[in-house]
């Protein structure tokens, strides 16, 4: 299923553009729709699904667990849910999540309280490098067992809880762990209470909110999510908007590329996902939202962007959970903006598909941009828009789609001679990336 390997070569600066585009659908919502739809009772209907590698591996895993999923036409699926606790799989079978940390954490949340599950879990080279200690610690509270003991990376074996009981959990910045706790609590005896200390993505809660008998949220003083176990879940009906994380890359390109403008249609604008846009709006970046509408508690709308002069960026830790996937493209903006930018509270970037801040520091050094990085802060000494036609950027096989996309944009803005290996990793989240870049006028060579 994974796309065939290829490299990208770049050596040209992009010209100005004035375009209207639609970007790939939201990956977070697409994955959650299949996981939650599979444990609802009845037929869930989900339109505008992202058909990327990560989502396809999610569908494969759900089907292997017994879910009936029909693709009606491109982007439109029906999920025939059989209710909580309905997943089953032959003892010691294997689930392969490839590169999807989201699918692995969410489905293991469901499985840890599903009866009689003994399953082997693995991912690709990139996912297998990532620590799952926090997930293991969380799901162990519900009674799940992970083997071998004291190992915190895939491949692993999980044995579900014999008698799962609801827990009290204090959630941090990870929406995936919060979601795993919610999904585990749905099939536990008693109630699960999740205190959210820092706002993180709330797509899981939004998809479940029509089930007042199963989940309630109190946000008066601090957000408390109450999950009432063993309740009936209604099926989902949803049309997914464009991915704001994907839109961020095209937004950055437009802001930095002189005499350019871009309208991006039908983007998910959930407040927990738009930290990138809020940061840039505070800098007076020319970004406007329009045609706003809400469906299933998810806000969507259009984004209009125009090129403009930007100031150095300074972010505090409290914005991290709303900007998790966009820091790398913010680093590119900072590198091409005159002055010192600083990004605080970014320690968790080390446990993504790669050690992201470290990898971007190496990339920026190749075009002469100085960075200082410690565990929790990145400082970038921006040179403004530069001509890097005499510089070379080389990126090896990191298995990190965000790094690959950022380097592509950095290259077409600076004319650096660039080689990006295993660019197919971008298809895990943004299968239309190259098609859209070609529409905007980017020139590149595919090397197979």
Order of alpha helices (4+ residues) and beta strands (2+ residues): beta-beta-alpha-beta-alpha-beta-beta-beta-alpha-beta-alpha-beta-beta-beta-alpha-beta-alpha-beta-beta-beta-alpha-beta-alpha-beta-beta-beta-alpha-beta-alpha-beta-beta-beta-alpha-beta-alpha-beta
